[in-house]
Amino acid sequence: MNAFLTAAAVVLIAAAAYVIHRLNLQHADRIAAYRYSTPRPGRRGHGTPQPAVGPDRSESPTAWPRL
């Protein structure tokens, strides 16, 4: 009787470990699919990232005419 209960406990522990493993894989897939950088609808000031802008050539001292 003790051997049967021990075997049943081992099988239940293995089944629980497998279920937890599958749930962790599903959770990891959801995290990988979620885009954290996309703005939520209705929020202001959080648009798509703009490309970096270099210094304006008209204000640069090297752009002035030489005398």
CHARMM-style PDB file with segment names, atoms N, HN, CA, C and O in Angstrom:
ATOM      1  N   MET     1       0.826  -1.196   0.000  1.00  0.00      PROA
ATOM      2  CA  MET     1       0.000   0.000   0.000  1.00  0.00      PROA
ATOM      3  C   MET     1       0.871   1.261   0.000  1.00  0.00      PROA
ATOM      4  O   MET     1       0.570   2.234  -0.691  1.00  0.00      PROA
ATOM      5  N   ASN     2       1.965   1.228   0.792  1.00  0.00      PROA
ATOM      6  HN  ASN     2       2.210   0.437   1.353  1.00  0.00      PROA
ATOM      7  CA  ASN     2       2.838   2.389   0.843  1.00  0.00      PROA
ATOM      8  C   ASN     2       3.503   2.651  -0.505  1.00  0.00      PROA
ATOM      9  O   ASN     2       3.692   3.804  -0.892  1.00  0.00      PROA
ATOM     10  N   ALA     3       3.853   1.596  -1.211  1.00  0.00      PROA
ATOM     11  HN  ALA     3       3.700   0.659  -0.897  1.00  0.00      PROA
ATOM     12  CA  ALA     3       4.487   1.754  -2.525  1.00  0.00      PROA
ATOM     13  C   ALA     3       3.521   2.401  -3.511  1.00  0.00      PROA
ATOM     14  O   ALA     3       3.911   3.236  -4.327  1.00  0.00      PROA
ATOM     15  N   PHE     4       2.244   1.998  -3.421  1.00  0.00      PROA
ATOM     16  HN  PHE     4       1.927   1.319  -2.757  1.00  0.00      PROA
ATOM     17  CA  PHE     4       1.235   2.591  -4.309  1.00  0.00      PROA
ATOM     18  C   PHE     4       1.066   4.074  -4.027  1.00  0.00      PROA
ATOM     19  O   PHE     4       0.991   4.869  -4.964  1.00  0.00      PROA
ATOM     20  N   LEU     5       1.006   4.464  -2.769  1.00  0.00      PROA
ATOM     21  HN  LEU     5       1.067   3.818  -2.008  1.00  0.00      PROA
ATOM     22  CA  LEU     5       0.850   5.880  -2.422  1.00  0.00      PROA
ATOM     23  C   LEU     5       2.085   6.694  -2.823  1.00  0.00      PROA
ATOM     24  O   LEU     5       1.973   7.838  -3.263  1.00  0.00      PROA
ATOM     25  N   THR     6       3.239   6.094  -2.667  1.00  0.00      PROA
ATOM     26  HN  THR     6       3.330   5.165  -2.310  1.00  0.00      PROA
ATOM     27  CA  THR     6       4.471   6.784  -3.066  1.00  0.00      PROA
ATOM     28  C   THR     6       4.504   6.984  -4.580  1.00  0.00      PROA
ATOM     29  O   THR     6       4.861   8.060  -5.059  1.00  0.00      PROA
ATOM     30  N   ALA     7       4.136   5.962  -5.321  1.00  0.00      PROA
ATOM     31  HN  ALA     7       3.846   5.088  -4.932  1.00  0.00      PROA
ATOM     32  CA  ALA     7       4.108   6.066  -6.785  1.00  0.00      PROA
ATOM     33  C   ALA     7       3.064   7.095  -7.231  1.00  0.00      PROA
ATOM     34  O   ALA     7       3.315   7.866  -8.158  1.00  0.00      PROA
ATOM     35  N   ALA     8       1.919   7.115  -6.593  1.00  0.00      PROA
ATOM     36  HN  ALA     8       1.715   6.489  -5.841  1.00  0.00      PROA
ATOM     37  CA  ALA     8       0.878   8.082  -6.940  1.00  0.00      PROA
ATOM     38  C   ALA     8       1.347   9.501  -6.638  1.00  0.00      PROA
ATOM     39  O   ALA     8       1.071  10.419  -7.411  1.00  0.00      PROA
ATOM     40  N   ALA     9       2.043   9.690  -5.537  1.00  0.00      PROA
ATOM     41  HN  ALA     9       2.267   8.944  -4.910  1.00  0.00      PROA
ATOM     42  CA  ALA     9       2.554  11.023  -5.184  1.00  0.00      PROA
ATOM     43  C   ALA     9       3.601  11.485  -6.192  1.00  0.00      PROA
ATOM     44  O   ALA     9       3.622  12.654  -6.577  1.00  0.00      PROA
ATOM     45  N   VAL    10       4.462  10.576  -6.616  1.00  0.00      PROA
ATOM     46  HN  VAL    10       4.445   9.627  -6.304  1.00  0.00      PROA
ATOM     47  CA  VAL    10       5.490  10.931  -7.601  1.00  0.00      PROA
ATOM     48  C   VAL    10       4.837  11.317  -8.927  1.00  0.00      PROA
ATOM     49  O   VAL    10       5.253  12.284  -9.565  1.00  0.00      PROA
ATOM     50  N   VAL    11       3.819  10.567  -9.342  1.00  0.00      PROA
ATOM     51  HN  VAL    11       3.481   9.781  -8.824  1.00  0.00      PROA
ATOM     52  CA  VAL    11       3.118  10.871 -10.596  1.00  0.00      PROA
ATOM     53  C   VAL    11       2.419  12.223 -10.495  1.00  0.00      PROA
ATOM     54  O   VAL    11       2.463  13.008 -11.442  1.00  0.00      PROA
ATOM     55  N   LEU    12       1.779  12.506  -9.374  1.00  0.00      PROA
ATOM     56  HN  LEU    12       1.743  11.869  -8.605  1.00  0.00      PROA
ATOM     57  CA  LEU    12       1.109  13.796  -9.209  1.00  0.00      PROA
ATOM     58  C   LEU    12       2.100  14.958  -9.191  1.00  0.00      PROA
ATOM     59  O   LEU    12       1.819  16.021  -9.744  1.00  0.00      PROA
ATOM     60  N   ILE    13       3.242  14.766  -8.566  1.00  0.00      PROA
ATOM     61  HN  ILE    13       3.470  13.902  -8.116  1.00  0.00      PROA
ATOM     62  CA  ILE    13       4.264  15.821  -8.545  1.00  0.00      PROA
ATOM     63  C   ILE    13       4.804  16.061  -9.952  1.00  0.00      PROA
ATOM     64  O   ILE    13       5.015  17.206 -10.350  1.00  0.00      PROA
ATOM     65  N   ALA    14       5.029  14.985 -10.704  1.00  0.00      PROA
ATOM     66  HN  ALA    14       4.859  14.054 -10.380  1.00  0.00      PROA
ATOM     67  CA  ALA    14       5.520  15.130 -12.081  1.00  0.00      PROA
ATOM     68  C   ALA    14       4.483  15.837 -12.949  1.00  0.00      PROA
ATOM     69  O   ALA    14       4.840  16.685 -13.768  1.00  0.00      PROA
ATOM     70  N   ALA    15       3.204  15.499 -12.780  1.00  0.00      PROA
ATOM     71  HN  ALA    15       2.915  14.810 -12.115  1.00  0.00      PROA
ATOM     72  CA  ALA    15       2.149  16.151 -13.559  1.00  0.00      PROA
ATOM     73  C   ALA    15       2.057  17.632 -13.207  1.00  0.00      PROA
ATOM     74  O   ALA    15       1.884  18.464 -14.097  1.00  0.00      PROA
ATOM     75  N   ALA    16       2.168  17.969 -11.942  1.00  0.00      PROA
ATOM     76  HN  ALA    16       2.309  17.292 -11.219  1.00  0.00      PROA
ATOM     77  CA  ALA    16       2.125  19.372 -11.534  1.00  0.00      PROA
ATOM     78  C   ALA    16       3.318  20.147 -12.075  1.00  0.00      PROA
ATOM     79  O   ALA    16       3.173  21.295 -12.496  1.00  0.00      PROA
ATOM     80  N   ALA    17       4.490  19.533 -12.070  1.00  0.00      PROA
ATOM     81  HN  ALA    17       4.608  18.600 -11.728  1.00  0.00      PROA
ATOM     82  CA  ALA    17       5.675  20.187 -12.615  1.00  0.00      PROA
ATOM     83  C   ALA    17       5.512  20.439 -14.109  1.00  0.00      PROA
ATOM     84  O   ALA    17       5.921  21.490 -14.601  1.00  0.00      PROA
ATOM     85  N   TYR    18       4.923  19.497 -14.837  1.00  0.00      PROA
ATOM     86  HN  TYR    18       4.591  18.643 -14.436  1.00  0.00      PROA
ATOM     87  CA  TYR    18       4.695  19.670 -16.270  1.00  0.00      PROA
ATOM     88  C   TYR    18       3.698  20.796 -16.534  1.00  0.00      PROA
ATOM     89  O   TYR    18       3.905  21.600 -17.442  1.00  0.00      PROA
ATOM     90  N   VAL    19       2.632  20.862 -15.761  1.00  0.00      PROA
ATOM     91  HN  VAL    19       2.464  20.208 -15.023  1.00  0.00      PROA
ATOM     92  CA  VAL    19       1.638  21.927 -15.933  1.00  0.00      PROA
ATOM     93  C   VAL    19       2.271  23.286 -15.651  1.00  0.00      PROA
ATOM     94  O   VAL    19       2.041  24.237 -16.398  1.00  0.00      PROA
ATOM     95  N   ILE    20       3.049  23.392 -14.604  1.00  0.00      PROA
ATOM     96  HN  ILE    20       3.236  22.620 -13.997  1.00  0.00      PROA
ATOM     97  CA  ILE    20       3.722  24.659 -14.287  1.00  0.00      PROA
ATOM     98  C   ILE    20       4.692  25.030 -15.403  1.00  0.00      PROA
ATOM     99  O   ILE    20       4.789  26.201 -15.769  1.00  0.00      PROA
ATOM    100  N   HSD    21       5.400  24.065 -15.940  1.00  0.00      PROA
ATOM    101  HN  HSD    21       5.321  23.114 -15.643  1.00  0.00      PROA
ATOM    102  CA  HSD    21       6.327  24.321 -17.041  1.00  0.00      PROA
ATOM    103  C   HSD    21       5.585  24.867 -18.259  1.00  0.00      PROA
ATOM    104  O   HSD    21       6.035  25.835 -18.871  1.00  0.00      PROA
ATOM    105  N   ARG    22       4.466  24.265 -18.614  1.00  0.00      PROA
ATOM    106  HN  ARG    22       4.101  23.478 -18.117  1.00  0.00      PROA
ATOM    107  CA  ARG    22       3.674  24.734 -19.759  1.00  0.00      PROA
ATOM    108  C   ARG    22       3.134  26.139 -19.526  1.00  0.00      PROA
ATOM    109  O   ARG    22       3.123  26.955 -20.448  1.00  0.00      PROA
ATOM    110  N   LEU    23       2.688  26.434 -18.314  1.00  0.00      PROA
ATOM    111  HN  LEU    23       2.697  25.771 -17.565  1.00  0.00      PROA
ATOM    112  CA  LEU    23       2.195  27.773 -18.014  1.00  0.00      PROA
ATOM    113  C   LEU    23       3.314  28.814 -18.121  1.00  0.00      PROA
ATOM    114  O   LEU    23       3.083  29.928 -18.589  1.00  0.00      PROA
ATOM    115  N   ASN    24       4.511  28.456 -17.692  1.00  0.00      PROA
ATOM    116  HN  ASN    24       4.699  27.551 -17.311  1.00  0.00      PROA
ATOM    117  CA  ASN    24       5.642  29.377 -17.816  1.00  0.00      PROA
ATOM    118  C   ASN    24       5.988  29.631 -19.272  1.00  0.00      PROA
ATOM    119  O   ASN    24       6.341  30.754 -19.630  1.00  0.00      PROA
ATOM    120  N   LEU    25       5.897  28.614 -20.120  1.00  0.00      PROA
ATOM    121  HN  LEU    25       5.611  27.701 -19.829  1.00  0.00      PROA
ATOM    122  CA  LEU    25       6.155  28.813 -21.547  1.00  0.00      PROA
ATOM    123  C   LEU    25       5.120  29.738 -22.177  1.00  0.00      PROA
ATOM    124  O   LEU    25       5.468  30.597 -22.987  1.00  0.00      PROA
ATOM    125  N   GLN    26       3.862  29.569 -21.815  1.00  0.00      PROA
ATOM    126  HN  GLN    26       3.579  28.871 -21.158  1.00  0.00      PROA
ATOM    127  CA  GLN    26       2.812  30.452 -22.343  1.00  0.00      PROA
ATOM    128  C   GLN    26       3.042  31.880 -21.892  1.00  0.00      PROA
ATOM    129  O   GLN    26       2.877  32.816 -22.674  1.00  0.00      PROA
ATOM    130  N   HSD    27       3.419  32.051 -20.653  1.00  0.00      PROA
ATOM    131  HN  HSD    27       3.553  31.290 -20.017  1.00  0.00      PROA
ATOM    132  CA  HSD    27       3.664  33.394 -20.122  1.00  0.00      PROA
ATOM    133  C   HSD    27       4.850  34.046 -20.836  1.00  0.00      PROA
ATOM    134  O   HSD    27       4.802  35.234 -21.157  1.00  0.00      PROA
ATOM    135  N   ALA    28       5.901  33.285 -21.083  1.00  0.00      PROA
ATOM    136  HN  ALA    28       5.940  32.320 -20.823  1.00  0.00      PROA
ATOM    137  CA  ALA    28       7.061  33.816 -21.792  1.00  0.00      PROA
ATOM    138  C   ALA    28       6.693  34.213 -23.224  1.00  0.00      PROA
ATOM    139  O   ALA    28       7.190  35.216 -23.735  1.00  0.00      PROA
ATOM    140  N   ASP    29       5.836  33.438 -23.865  1.00  0.00      PROA
ATOM    141  HN  ASP    29       5.433  32.623 -23.450  1.00  0.00      PROA
ATOM    142  CA  ASP    29       5.388  33.790 -25.217  1.00  0.00      PROA
ATOM    143  C   ASP    29       4.585  35.081 -25.213  1.00  0.00      PROA
ATOM    144  O   ASP    29       4.723  35.900 -26.121  1.00  0.00      PROA
ATOM    145  N   ARG    30       3.751  35.269 -24.205  1.00  0.00      PROA
ATOM    146  HN  ARG    30       3.639  34.603 -23.467  1.00  0.00      PROA
ATOM    147  CA  ARG    30       2.979  36.514 -24.117  1.00  0.00      PROA
ATOM    148  C   ARG    30       3.888  37.714 -23.896  1.00  0.00      PROA
ATOM    149  O   ARG    30       3.665  38.777 -24.475  1.00  0.00      PROA
ATOM    150  N   ILE    31       4.906  37.552 -23.063  1.00  0.00      PROA
ATOM    151  HN  ILE    31       5.087  36.689 -22.593  1.00  0.00      PROA
ATOM    152  CA  ILE    31       5.840  38.646 -22.812  1.00  0.00      PROA
ATOM    153  C   ILE    31       6.598  38.978 -24.094  1.00  0.00      PROA
ATOM    154  O   ILE    31       6.799  40.152 -24.402  1.00  0.00      PROA
ATOM    155  N   ALA    32       7.020  37.964 -24.841  1.00  0.00      PROA
ATOM    156  HN  ALA    32       6.857  37.010 -24.590  1.00  0.00      PROA
ATOM    157  CA  ALA    32       7.772  38.198 -26.071  1.00  0.00      PROA
ATOM    158  C   ALA    32       6.909  38.867 -27.133  1.00  0.00      PROA
ATOM    159  O   ALA    32       7.425  39.636 -27.944  1.00  0.00      PROA
ATOM    160  N   ALA    33       5.614  38.592 -27.147  1.00  0.00      PROA
ATOM    161  HN  ALA    33       5.195  37.967 -26.488  1.00  0.00      PROA
ATOM    162  CA  ALA    33       4.731  39.154 -28.164  1.00  0.00      PROA
ATOM    163  C   ALA    33       4.287  40.569 -27.831  1.00  0.00      PROA
ATOM    164  O   ALA    33       3.850  41.293 -28.725  1.00  0.00      PROA
ATOM    165  N   TYR    34       4.383  40.984 -26.575  1.00  0.00      PROA
ATOM    166  HN  TYR    34       4.738  40.395 -25.848  1.00  0.00      PROA
ATOM    167  CA  TYR    34       3.916  42.305 -26.179  1.00  0.00      PROA
ATOM    168  C   TYR    34       4.938  43.358 -26.574  1.00  0.00      PROA
ATOM    169  O   TYR    34       6.132  43.193 -26.325  1.00  0.00      PROA
ATOM    170  N   ARG    35       4.474  44.438 -27.191  1.00  0.00      PROA
ATOM    171  HN  ARG    35       3.504  44.572 -27.394  1.00  0.00      PROA
ATOM    172  CA  ARG    35       5.369  45.517 -27.604  1.00  0.00      PROA
ATOM    173  C   ARG    35       5.288  46.629 -26.581  1.00  0.00      PROA
ATOM    174  O   ARG    35       4.294  47.351 -26.504  1.00  0.00      PROA
ATOM    175  N   TYR    36       6.345  46.759 -25.795  1.00  0.00      PROA
ATOM    176  HN  TYR    36       7.152  46.173 -25.857  1.00  0.00      PROA
ATOM    177  CA  TYR    36       6.354  47.755 -24.738  1.00  0.00      PROA
ATOM    178  C   TYR    36       6.534  49.173 -25.277  1.00  0.00      PROA
ATOM    179  O   TYR    36       6.200  50.136 -24.587  1.00  0.00      PROA
ATOM    180  N   SER    37       7.053  49.318 -26.489  1.00  0.00      PROA
ATOM    181  HN  SER    37       7.325  48.536 -27.050  1.00  0.00      PROA
ATOM    182  CA  SER    37       7.342  50.651 -27.005  1.00  0.00      PROA
ATOM    183  C   SER    37       6.169  51.271 -27.744  1.00  0.00      PROA
ATOM    184  O   SER    37       6.235  52.449 -28.096  1.00  0.00      PROA
ATOM    185  N   THR    38       5.105  50.530 -27.992  1.00  0.00      PROA
ATOM    186  HN  THR    38       5.052  49.574 -27.706  1.00  0.00      PROA
ATOM    187  CA  THR    38       3.981  51.115 -28.714  1.00  0.00      PROA
ATOM    188  C   THR    38       3.142  51.948 -27.759  1.00  0.00      PROA
ATOM    189  O   THR    38       2.918  51.543 -26.618  1.00  0.00      PROA
ATOM    190  N   PRO    39       2.674  53.106 -28.211  1.00  0.00      PROA
ATOM    191  CA  PRO    39       1.880  53.956 -27.328  1.00  0.00      PROA
ATOM    192  C   PRO    39       0.479  53.383 -27.117  1.00  0.00      PROA
ATOM    193  O   PRO    39      -0.084  52.721 -27.989  1.00  0.00      PROA
ATOM    194  N   ARG    40      -0.049  53.651 -25.962  1.00  0.00      PROA
ATOM    195  HN  ARG    40       0.408  54.189 -25.253  1.00  0.00      PROA
ATOM    196  CA  ARG    40      -1.422  53.245 -25.682  1.00  0.00      PROA
ATOM    197  C   ARG    40      -2.366  54.274 -26.270  1.00  0.00      PROA
ATOM    198  O   ARG    40      -2.033  55.458 -26.323  1.00  0.00      PROA
ATOM    199  N   PRO    41      -3.542  53.845 -26.714  1.00  0.00      PROA
ATOM    200  CA  PRO    41      -4.490  54.820 -27.246  1.00  0.00      PROA
ATOM    201  C   PRO    41      -4.974  55.763 -26.143  1.00  0.00      PROA
ATOM    202  O   PRO    41      -5.218  55.340 -25.013  1.00  0.00      PROA
ATOM    203  N   GLY    42      -5.105  57.031 -26.484  1.00  0.00      PROA
ATOM    204  HN  GLY    42      -4.906  57.374 -27.402  1.00  0.00      PROA
ATOM    205  CA  GLY    42      -5.623  58.003 -25.537  1.00  0.00      PROA
ATOM    206  C   GLY    42      -4.566  58.697 -24.713  1.00  0.00      PROA
ATOM    207  O   GLY    42      -4.897  59.615 -23.962  1.00  0.00      PROA
ATOM    208  N   ARG    43      -3.310  58.307 -24.815  1.00  0.00      PROA
ATOM    209  HN  ARG    43      -3.041  57.562 -25.425  1.00  0.00      PROA
ATOM    210  CA  ARG    43      -2.248  58.972 -24.055  1.00  0.00      PROA
ATOM    211  C   ARG    43      -1.566  59.986 -24.953  1.00  0.00      PROA
ATOM    212  O   ARG    43      -1.224  59.681 -26.095  1.00  0.00      PROA
ATOM    213  N   ARG    44      -1.372  61.168 -24.448  1.00  0.00      PROA
ATOM    214  HN  ARG    44      -1.650  61.416 -23.520  1.00  0.00      PROA
ATOM    215  CA  ARG    44      -0.760  62.232 -25.240  1.00  0.00      PROA
ATOM    216  C   ARG    44       0.728  62.318 -24.953  1.00  0.00      PROA
ATOM    217  O   ARG    44       1.193  62.008 -23.856  1.00  0.00      PROA
ATOM    218  N   GLY    45       1.451  62.743 -25.963  1.00  0.00      PROA
ATOM    219  HN  GLY    45       1.073  62.995 -26.853  1.00  0.00      PROA
ATOM    220  CA  GLY    45       2.873  62.972 -25.789  1.00  0.00      PROA
ATOM    221  C   GLY    45       3.726  61.734 -25.845  1.00  0.00      PROA
ATOM    222  O   GLY    45       4.921  61.801 -25.556  1.00  0.00      PROA
ATOM    223  N   HSD    46       3.157  60.612 -26.207  1.00  0.00      PROA
ATOM    224  HN  HSD    46       2.187  60.558 -26.443  1.00  0.00      PROA
ATOM    225  CA  HSD    46       3.925  59.371 -26.261  1.00  0.00      PROA
ATOM    226  C   HSD    46       3.806  58.766 -27.654  1.00  0.00      PROA
ATOM    227  O   HSD    46       3.387  57.618 -27.800  1.00  0.00      PROA
ATOM    228  N   GLY    47       4.170  59.531 -28.674  1.00  0.00      PROA
ATOM    229  HN  GLY    47       4.510  60.464 -28.556  1.00  0.00      PROA
ATOM    230  CA  GLY    47       4.091  59.049 -30.049  1.00  0.00      PROA
ATOM    231  C   GLY    47       5.244  58.143 -30.382  1.00  0.00      PROA
ATOM    232  O   GLY    47       6.003  57.719 -29.511  1.00  0.00      PROA
ATOM    233  N   THR    48       5.362  57.854 -31.659  1.00  0.00      PROA
ATOM    234  HN  THR    48       4.745  58.198 -32.367  1.00  0.00      PROA
ATOM    235  CA  THR    48       6.467  57.010 -32.096  1.00  0.00      PROA
ATOM    236  C   THR    48       7.765  57.777 -31.965  1.00  0.00      PROA
ATOM    237  O   THR    48       7.778  58.997 -32.128  1.00  0.00      PROA
ATOM    238  N   PRO    49       8.841  57.099 -31.678  1.00  0.00      PROA
ATOM    239  CA  PRO    49      10.125  57.789 -31.531  1.00  0.00      PROA
ATOM    240  C   PRO    49      10.539  58.459 -32.833  1.00  0.00      PROA
ATOM    241  O   PRO    49      10.399  57.877 -33.909  1.00  0.00      PROA
ATOM    242  N   GLN    50      11.046  59.672 -32.734  1.00  0.00      PROA
ATOM    243  HN  GLN    50      11.159  60.144 -31.860  1.00  0.00      PROA
ATOM    244  CA  GLN    50      11.493  60.423 -33.889  1.00  0.00      PROA
ATOM    245  C   GLN    50      12.983  60.206 -34.080  1.00  0.00      PROA
ATOM    246  O   GLN    50      13.704  59.970 -33.110  1.00  0.00      PROA
ATOM    247  N   PRO    51      13.457  60.282 -35.325  1.00  0.00      PROA
ATOM    248  CA  PRO    51      14.895  60.124 -35.535  1.00  0.00      PROA
ATOM    249  C   PRO    51      15.665  61.296 -34.940  1.00  0.00      PROA
ATOM    250  O   PRO    51      15.138  62.401 -34.811  1.00  0.00      PROA
ATOM    251  N   ALA    52      16.903  61.040 -34.584  1.00  0.00      PROA
ATOM    252  HN  ALA    52      17.331  60.143 -34.688  1.00  0.00      PROA
ATOM    253  CA  ALA    52      17.735  62.082 -33.994  1.00  0.00      PROA
ATOM    254  C   ALA    52      18.001  63.170 -35.025  1.00  0.00      PROA
ATOM    255  O   ALA    52      18.226  62.890 -36.202  1.00  0.00      PROA
ATOM    256  N   VAL    53      17.972  64.409 -34.563  1.00  0.00      PROA
ATOM    257  HN  VAL    53      17.789  64.636 -33.607  1.00  0.00      PROA
ATOM    258  CA  VAL    53      18.182  65.550 -35.444  1.00  0.00      PROA
ATOM    259  C   VAL    53      19.555  66.124 -35.147  1.00  0.00      PROA
ATOM    260  O   VAL    53      19.892  66.382 -33.992  1.00  0.00      PROA
ATOM    261  N   GLY    54      20.342  66.322 -36.187  1.00  0.00      PROA
ATOM    262  HN  GLY    54      20.069  66.113 -37.125  1.00  0.00      PROA
ATOM    263  CA  GLY    54      21.672  66.887 -36.029  1.00  0.00      PROA
ATOM    264  C   GLY    54      21.601  68.397 -35.845  1.00  0.00      PROA
ATOM    265  O   GLY    54      20.510  68.964 -35.896  1.00  0.00      PROA
ATOM    266  N   PRO    55      22.729  69.063 -35.634  1.00  0.00      PROA
ATOM    267  CA  PRO    55      22.726  70.518 -35.464  1.00  0.00      PROA
ATOM    268  C   PRO    55      22.303  71.205 -36.759  1.00  0.00      PROA
ATOM    269  O   PRO    55      22.591  70.728 -37.856  1.00  0.00      PROA
ATOM    270  N   ASP    56      21.625  72.317 -36.608  1.00  0.00      PROA
ATOM    271  HN  ASP    56      21.391  72.704 -35.716  1.00  0.00      PROA
ATOM    272  CA  ASP    56      21.160  73.085 -37.755  1.00  0.00      PROA
ATOM    273  C   ASP    56      22.363  73.737 -38.436  1.00  0.00      PROA
ATOM    274  O   ASP    56      23.158  74.408 -37.777  1.00  0.00      PROA
ATOM    275  N   ARG    57      22.502  73.549 -39.726  1.00  0.00      PROA
ATOM    276  HN  ARG    57      21.856  73.004 -40.262  1.00  0.00      PROA
ATOM    277  CA  ARG    57      23.660  74.075 -40.463  1.00  0.00      PROA
ATOM    278  C   ARG    57      23.655  75.602 -40.525  1.00  0.00      PROA
ATOM    279  O   ARG    57      24.719  76.213 -40.616  1.00  0.00      PROA
ATOM    280  N   SER    58      22.467  76.235 -40.478  1.00  0.00      PROA
ATOM    281  HN  SER    58      21.602  75.738 -40.404  1.00  0.00      PROA
ATOM    282  CA  SER    58      22.427  77.694 -40.574  1.00  0.00      PROA
ATOM    283  C   SER    58      22.971  78.350 -39.303  1.00  0.00      PROA
ATOM    284  O   SER    58      23.423  79.495 -39.344  1.00  0.00      PROA
ATOM    285  N   GLU    59      22.932  77.634 -38.174  1.00  0.00      PROA
ATOM    286  HN  GLU    59      22.566  76.705 -38.140  1.00  0.00      PROA
ATOM    287  CA  GLU    59      23.432  78.207 -36.927  1.00  0.00      PROA
ATOM    288  C   GLU    59      24.873  77.792 -36.646  1.00  0.00      PROA
ATOM    289  O   GLU    59      25.475  78.278 -35.689  1.00  0.00      PROA
ATOM    290  N   SER    60      25.422  76.926 -37.441  1.00  0.00      PROA
ATOM    291  HN  SER    60      24.933  76.532 -38.219  1.00  0.00      PROA
ATOM    292  CA  SER    60      26.763  76.433 -37.220  1.00  0.00      PROA
ATOM    293  C   SER    60      27.791  77.500 -37.600  1.00  0.00      PROA
ATOM    294  O   SER    60      27.631  78.139 -38.639  1.00  0.00      PROA
ATOM    295  N   PRO    61      28.841  77.717 -36.798  1.00  0.00      PROA
ATOM    296  CA  PRO    61      29.843  78.721 -37.153  1.00  0.00      PROA
ATOM    297  C   PRO    61      30.609  78.372 -38.408  1.00  0.00      PROA
ATOM    298  O   PRO    61      31.146  79.267 -39.061  1.00  0.00      PROA
ATOM    299  N   THR    62      30.680  77.112 -38.768  1.00  0.00      PROA
ATOM    300  HN  THR    62      30.244  76.384 -38.238  1.00  0.00      PROA
ATOM    301  CA  THR    62      31.403  76.748 -39.988  1.00  0.00      PROA
ATOM    302  C   THR    62      30.587  77.064 -41.229  1.00  0.00      PROA
ATOM    303  O   THR    62      31.139  77.092 -42.329  1.00  0.00      PROA
ATOM    304  N   ALA    63      29.298  77.301 -41.088  1.00  0.00      PROA
ATOM    305  HN  ALA    63      28.849  77.278 -40.195  1.00  0.00      PROA
ATOM    306  CA  ALA    63      28.452  77.582 -42.248  1.00  0.00      PROA
ATOM    307  C   ALA    63      28.462  79.064 -42.598  1.00  0.00      PROA
ATOM    308  O   ALA    63      27.928  79.440 -43.641  1.00  0.00      PROA
ATOM    309  N   TRP    64      29.052  79.921 -41.762  1.00  0.00      PROA
ATOM    310  HN  TRP    64      29.486  79.615 -40.914  1.00  0.00      PROA
ATOM    311  CA  TRP    64      29.085  81.350 -42.062  1.00  0.00      PROA
ATOM    312  C   TRP    64      30.071  81.619 -43.184  1.00  0.00      PROA
ATOM    313  O   TRP    64      31.058  80.899 -43.331  1.00  0.00      PROA
ATOM    314  N   PRO    65      29.815  82.641 -43.971  1.00  0.00      PROA
ATOM    315  CA  PRO    65      30.760  82.934 -45.051  1.00  0.00      PROA
ATOM    316  C   PRO    65      32.070  83.483 -44.486  1.00  0.00      PROA
ATOM    317  O   PRO    65      32.070  84.266 -43.536  1.00  0.00      PROA
ATOM    318  N   ARG    66      33.154  83.072 -45.068  1.00  0.00      PROA
ATOM    319  HN  ARG    66      33.154  82.436 -45.840  1.00  0.00      PROA
ATOM    320  CA  ARG    66      34.476  83.527 -44.603  1.00  0.00      PROA
ATOM    321  C   ARG    66      34.785  84.871 -45.240  1.00  0.00      PROA
ATOM    322  O   ARG    66      34.418  85.128 -46.386  1.00  0.00      PROA
ATOM    323  N   LEU    67      35.454  85.711 -44.494  1.00  0.00      PROA
ATOM    324  HN  LEU    67      35.752  85.502 -43.562  1.00  0.00      PROA
ATOM    325  CA  LEU    67      35.811  87.042 -44.995  1.00  0.00      PROA
ATOM    326  C   LEU    67      37.254  87.140 -45.358  1.00  0.00      PROA
ATOM    327  OT1 LEU    67      37.710  88.197 -45.796  1.00  0.00      PROA
TER     328      LEU     67
END
